[in-house]
Amino acid sequence: MESPTGTKAPSGATLDTDKRREAGAAATPAQAERGALPNLIVVGAQKCGTSGLHYYLSLHPEISMSRPKELNFFIAERNYPRGLDWYRAHFDPRAKVRGESSPNYAAYPQHVGVPERMHSIVPAARLLYMVRDPIDRIAAHWVHNFAKRREKGDLHATLLHPNTSYLARSHYYTQLQQFLRVYPRERIMLLEQEDLRSRRLETLRRVFEFVGVDPGFSHSRFSDERHKTSRKTRATRLAMGLERMGETRHGRRVPEPFWRAVGNLFPFRRTIAVPDVREALPPEALRSLREDAERLRELTGRDFATWSIWET
């Protein structure tokens, strides 16, 4: 297998110049049989609204977004070994814009070499990168993992553990720089989650214009809200036990109304309190977030004035 930083093609793939350029070209009948390559990729950041953006993009008639949302193809440790044919099979060659959304692409240094692999296969793709208050992103990230019972220990120790990516994913400038080393700046659009929430129609028009589809398109479902952190719940041990029971051979014989009745009698899930991340982080960690955000300000010309990291 290739080294993590390499850009060698997946097994079974031939990546000559013409095929690499297919990302922005119309599909021939032969190509249509084996899918297509994307020309739009939402690269991150995790817990910044990428699921909502993916959903809103999918409503546009000129855009076809992948199912599932997160293909994680350009990550060596994930789906890159599956090969280019596997990746192509997720995209509709008839669509003008074909996209996927994998926030794990912006998880350097946990995952390295992602932009290089991406550029070697889809050099003409347009990239979308979403950001939010770095502290809020970390809190939402922790809630996400806690809901899945991945986190159990002390918050301070968890956030700073070298095997986690809580801080790294909130270093937006650092993540963005990995892609700017191989993609020209005009092919990368940065969005704030708050823009998608409070100025959704205006923001989506800008996105549609950026990716090259009708910017005037609107849809009644653009008002839908997706994946709010405050709605996250954690399954109780009772719920987990019953879920395992329901998956057994005997459990599957039990009528569905029975499981619903049990759910009405017992508390299966509990609401998760959003942690005080700022209090849990040491001064040097907060300083690193501020320094990274300052560089992002210089790069983008935005002030990100509402972010809580500026508070002393």
Beta strands, then each sheet from edge to edge (+ up, - down):
strand 1: 40-44
strand 2: 63-65
strand 3: 97-101
strand 4: 126-131
strand 5: 188-192
strand 6: 233-235
strand 7: 269-271
sheet 1: 2+ 3+ 1+ 4+ 5+
sheet 2: 6+ 7-
end
